[in-house]
Amino acid sequence: MKYIVILGDGMADEPIAELGGKTPLQAAHKPNIDRLAALGCSGMLKTIPEGFAPGSEIANLAVLGYDVPKVFEGRGSLEAASMGIDIEDGEMAMRCNLICIEDGKIKNHSAGHISNEEASELIEFLNKELSDDVIKFFPGVSYRHLLKMKGGDKHLDCTPPHDVPGTPFENVMIKAQATEAEQTAKKLNELTLKSQQLLENHPVNLKRKAAGKDPANSIWLWSPGYRPQMKTINQLFGVKSGAVISAVDLIKGIGVYAGLRPIVVDGATGLYNTNYEGKAQAAIDALRTDDFVYLHIEASDEAGHEGDVALKVKTIEYLDSRVVKPIFEEVSKWNEPVTIAVLPDHPTPCSIRTHTAAPVPFVIYRPHQEPDAVLIYDEYEAQKGSYGILQSQQFMQILLS
């Protein structure tokens, strides 16, 4: 038996008046995922353990079967693994967003989805101006970058920028959670303020403003942590070989620590215009040699953060027709059976434009398994499924059983 998890980041949502009281999953035309629901078994999964914020790092670790309180060390250190950056003893890593601030408030968390080329130029500029023996910036993808700090203390109260659009940035700057972290918080907040002075009139931002685009006029630092201590999924579940396919450094980094082989797909952007067909084909190719594939699609989450209802529906339909359909049609021809699971990691409701900790719907299709009574995949039908409500670590245990 082989296994593939197809994860539509942030797909789950809440009823929306614009959709006649339906959720985007209910409103979307998704015959292929619905077919999996009719042929498989459904349930709900609580991906966010008590006491944790509903971040993608927490949720994806949980989906992959990790005991989050024991292994979580912040988003930055996970993303560093994807970028090939080693976090040594005594070092701390943090996510470094490029964001847009307007009239003293956080306008968006992505600087208008700045391009890789523009972002790289800005991060390299900040490195020249702000890096020293303690601080260094590393360019990533679009607005998602990394900061590494020697001697930093991770006991910080940091706010993800996608959680607070429209909020005065000074109200949500970093606060120390312990006396020993006060100097770290002070240093990081000083970096943020200096970045605003440096970026405001940088040529990249002047061109963006002239073109009517949001400038990347501030960094935003969050999710600090040290090097995580994680077992591989081979050690946890006996999976001999596996692969991870994602355009998002966080997911690839989790995959690296999980012992999954990262696969790079040309044209995979982590946005709405990603190469859906290329990612589906890469997953099919990986399943020919590997036992397990974790295929992550980011687009629905971005639509939720933008509050764009129509776009979120469209991203779900793209996942259905351009990813689930070709994978299901191909592996159905194989002699070796392939189990297919589809789920989000967390909801990203368009109404609030950020994540929630609500349980998410999942479906698991196994060839030749007796299906349950659920015929459609969405947040409400899945509650009627035979799996009931699972706690985070149970998903992989049941998937691989």
ABEGO torsion letter per residue (X at the ends): XBBBBBBBBGABBBBBAAAGGBBAAAABBBAAAAAAAAABBBBBBBABBBGBBBBAAAAAAAAAGBBAAAABAEAAAAAAAAAGBBBBBGBBBBBBBBBBBBGGBBABAAGGGBBAAAAAAAAAAAAAAABBAABBBBBBBEABBBBBBBGBBABBBBBBAAAABGBBAAAABBBBABAAAAAAAAAAAAAAAAAAAAAAABAAAAAAAAAGBBBBABBBBBGBBBBBBBBBAAAAAGBABBBBBBABAAAAAAAAAAGBBBBBBBGBAGBAABBAAAAAAAAAAAAAABABBBBBBAAAAAAAAAGBAAAAAAAAAAAAAAAAAAAAAAAAABABBBBBBBBBABBBBAAAGBBBABBBBBBBBBBGBBBBABABBBAAAAAABAAEBBBAAAAAAAAAX
